[in-house]
Amino acid sequence: MDTDPIMKYAERANYPTIDMYDFFRKNNVSAANAKYYYGKYDGHNNSTGYAMVAKGLQQYFEDSVFVKKHL
């Protein structure tokens, strides 16, 4: 699924977003090994993929200025 239009819409509307695609790519998730991270039928994450999302969110919030400011 091409999420680019969704991200562009959110950006125009000033909605905060976290681009997990970049995190997955930086952690060597590619078309060649995507089957280990995404479900077989609907393209949503499987348990391994959701674990990767959790790591990405953790990293995002640990790096976040907001979190550093309020801890």
LINDA-V674729 format. One record per residue. N is the residue number from 0. RES is the residue in three letters. PSI is psi as a letter, one per 30 degrees, with the letter a starting at -180 (999 if undefined). OMEGA is omega in whole degrees, -180 to 180 (NA if undefined). Layout:
n,res,psi,omega
N,RES,PSI,OMEGA
N,RES,PSI,OMEGA
This chain:
n,res,psi,omega
0,MET,k,177
1,ASP,j,-179
2,THR,f,-177
3,ASP,e,178
4,PRO,e,179
5,ILE,e,179
6,MET,e,179
7,LYS,e,178
8,TYR,e,-179
9,ALA,e,179
10,GLU,e,179
11,ARG,e,-179
12,ALA,g,-179
13,ASN,h,174
14,TYR,k,177
15,PRO,k,179
16,THR,l,172
17,ILE,j,-176
18,ASP,j,-179
19,MET,f,179
20,TYR,e,179
21,ASP,e,179
22,PHE,e,179
23,PHE,e,-179
24,ARG,e,179
25,LYS,f,179
26,ASN,g,171
27,ASN,g,171
28,VAL,k,-176
29,SER,l,177
30,ALA,e,-178
31,ALA,f,-179
32,ASN,g,-178
33,ALA,f,-179
34,LYS,f,179
35,TYR,f,-175
36,TYR,f,-176
37,TYR,k,178
38,GLY,l,-176
39,LYS,e,-169
40,TYR,e,-171
41,ASP,g,177
42,GLY,f,175
43,HIS,l,178
44,ASN,l,168
45,ASN,a,-176
46,SER,e,178
47,THR,e,178
48,GLY,e,178
49,TYR,e,174
50,ALA,e,177
51,MET,e,177
52,VAL,e,179
53,ALA,e,178
54,LYS,e,178
55,GLY,e,178
56,LEU,e,177
57,GLN,e,179
58,GLN,e,180
59,TYR,e,-177
60,PHE,e,176
61,GLU,e,179
62,ASP,f,-173
63,SER,k,176
64,VAL,e,-180
65,PHE,e,-179
66,VAL,e,179
67,LYS,e,-179
68,LYS,e,-174
69,HIS,g,176
70,LEU,999,NA
